[in-house]
Amino acid sequence: MPDRARKLLAAVDAAPTEGRIGGGIASAPVRLWHWVNAATILMLSLTGYLNGTGTPAMSGEATGNFLFGYIRFAHFSAGYVLSTGFLLRIYWALMGNAHAMQIFWVPLWRRCFWREVYHEIRSYAFLTVEPERRVGRNRLAQLAMFFMFTQTITFMVVTGFALYGQGAGTDSWQYKLFSWVFSIWPNSQDVHTWHHLGLWVIVTFALVHIYAVIREDSCRAGASSPSGERGSRD
């Protein structure tokens, strides 16, 4: 597996530039993971927000209302699904094609990488006509996926299980594996605060990601229109 990983990284590092974007490079496992991941992140975002801010007061006896318990159960269940899917995604990055590795590998030391990032920034700012045409994600998307998604999800999984371990008890596997987080932030409220901040990083990333996808599809549709080669990008 280490040899295969090195070959995949070399392939990603030297990904060829072609006259199309995306177009079937995402395998079925990656597509399945993407949509399951989107559903779990939506659930985690909604329930996590309610966990952090609370719910309206419920009328009646406390024993007759279990709303907050259901919210916490949904949050924890979605967290397990997200974590399991993320581990499988790491496995597929090593076993799938070269493009499956892109969100885990960013060649920051390559000058051409930063040149392509700069080109994409100009493209999204409407300062240049044509985006960088390459197979897979463009370099700006790859950079954003690595720092705003991959690293943030890792942080959320680690801090989430650390907080869960406090409730599960010191003899739980969650606490045994992730209690080292409290050596960095001894006050668990600080961990809650950073975990909540991670929610907003992911929400921001999701909004930008959805905008970029819609914009790219619109540009591609315009480029293929009969009115001209560059269509709506003119």
N, C-alpha and C positions, 0 to 999 in steps of 0.2 A: 504493500500500500504506500509506503514512503516514496518509492520510485515512481509510482503512478501519480502521486500528488505533485512531485517535482515536474513531471512531464505536463500535467494539466496547468500548473502555474506558468510554465514556459509558454504554453499555447495561449493562455489568457494574456500574458505579457506582450505577446507579438500577434494579437488578434488582427486579422486582415481587414482592410477597409474595402467595402464593396458598395455598389450602388443601391443599397436598400437597408432598411432598419428593421430589426426584429425578424419577422417573417418565418416563424416556425422553429427558431433556435431553442425555445423553451420546451423541454420534454414534458410528458404527461405528469410525472411525479412533481415537477416544479410548479406546473399550473394548478394541480390539486392542492399542493401546499399553500400556494398564493391565496386561493380563495378560502380555504379553511382558516388560514392565518388572518385574513381580512375579517372574517366573522368573529373569531376569538378576540381580536384587538378591539372590534366594535363593542363586544360584550364587556371586555375588561375596562374599556374607557368609560362606559356608562356606569357600570357598577363601582369602578374605582372612584369616580367622581362622587357618587353617592356615599361611598365609604368614608371619603375625606370630608365631605360637607354635611352629612347627615340627611335624614328624611323628615318630612313634616310630622308633627305630633299626631299619633293615632288615637282615636277615641276608644273608650272601653278599657277593660282590664288588660294588663300586659301579657297575661297568659293566653289571651285570645288573639294576639297579634304576633305574627312571626315574619313580618315584612323584611326587616333588616337581616334576619337570619337567612331568608331566601336570597337576598341580595349578596350576602357574603358567600353563600354556597355557590351561587352562579359565578361569582368572581374567582373563587378558588378552583372550581371545575374548569373554567376557561383557562386559568393559569396553568393547570396540568396539561390541557390540550396544547396550549401554546408551547410549553416547554418540551413536550414530547415531539411535536412537529418540528421544533427548532433543532433538536438533536438529530432527527431523521434528515433534516435539510443539510446539516453538517456532513452526515454520512453520504448523502447524495452528491454533495460537492466533491467528494473524493471519488465516487463511483460513476458519476454522470459525465456529460461532455464538458468541454473546456468552459463553456458559458455558465455552467452551474457553479463554478468557482468564483465568478466575478464579484459577488457581493462580499466575499471573504478575503479578497486580495486586491490591493491597490498599489501599483508601482509608483510610489511617491518620488522615487529617486530619478525617474526618467524625465528628461527635459521635454520630450515629445508628448508625454502625458499631460504636463501642465500647459503646453501649447494647445492641445485639444480641449482641455478644460476651459481655457481662455476663449477659444473659438466658440464653445457652446454657451458660455456666459453672454458673449456678444449676440449669439443667435437668439437666446431667450429674451434679451433686451431689445430685439429688433434692430440691431446695429449692423447685422450682416444678413444677406439674403438666404444663403444655403447653410443648413446645419452640417455637421460632420457626418458623412454617410459611412456607417460601419455595421458589421454584423454584431448583434447583441446590444447591450446598453452603451450609450455614449459615455464619455469619460466623466462628465459632470454628474450624470445619474449614478455611475459607479461610485464616485466619491461620496455622494449624498447617501447612497444605500449603505456604504461601509460605516460611516461615522454617525449618521442620524438614525439608521435602522438597526444594522447588525450589532453595533456596540451598545446602543440603547436597549435593545431587547435582551442582550446578555446582562446588562446592569439591572434591568427590571426583574429578570428571572432570579438572579442572585439575591437582590434585596427582598424580593417577594417571598422567597423560600425562607430567608432569614427571619422575616417578620412572622411568617406562618409557623416557624419552629418555636417561637416564643409561646404561642398559644398551644401548640401540640405537646410541649414539654421538653425538658432537657434530655430525655432519653429517646426522643424521636430522631429519625434519620435526617430530617430537615435541619434540626438544630445542630446535630453533630457535624453536618457537612457545611453549613452556612453561618454558624454562630461567629466565625472569625470577622464577619462584617461589623460586629459590635465592638471589636477591638479598634476599628477605625472611627466609628461613631458610637461611643458608649451609651449615649442617650438614644433610646429607640425612637423617640419622637423625631430626632434628626433623620433617622433612616426613613421614617414615614414621609417626612418633608421631601427628601431627595427622591423617594419613590414616586411621590405625587408630581414632582417636577418632571420626572421622566415621562409621565403621562402626557404632559403638554408638549414635550419634544416629539413624541410619536404622533400626536394629533396634528402638530404643525407639519411634520413630514408627510402625513397622509394627505393633507389638503394640497400641499405643493405637488405631491405625486399624482393626485387625481387631475389637477390642473395641467401638468405636463403631459399626461397621457391623452387628455382631450385635445390639447393644443397640437400635439404631434399627429394625432389621427386627422385633425382638421387640415393640417398642413399637407399631409400625404394625400388626402382626398382632393385638395386644391391642386396639388402638383400633377395629379393624374387626370384632371379635368380637361375637356377638349379645348378650353379657352386659351391654354398656353402651358408650356412646360413647367413653369414655376407657380402657376395658378394664384392662389390667395397670398402667397409669400411676396408677390411683386408689390 
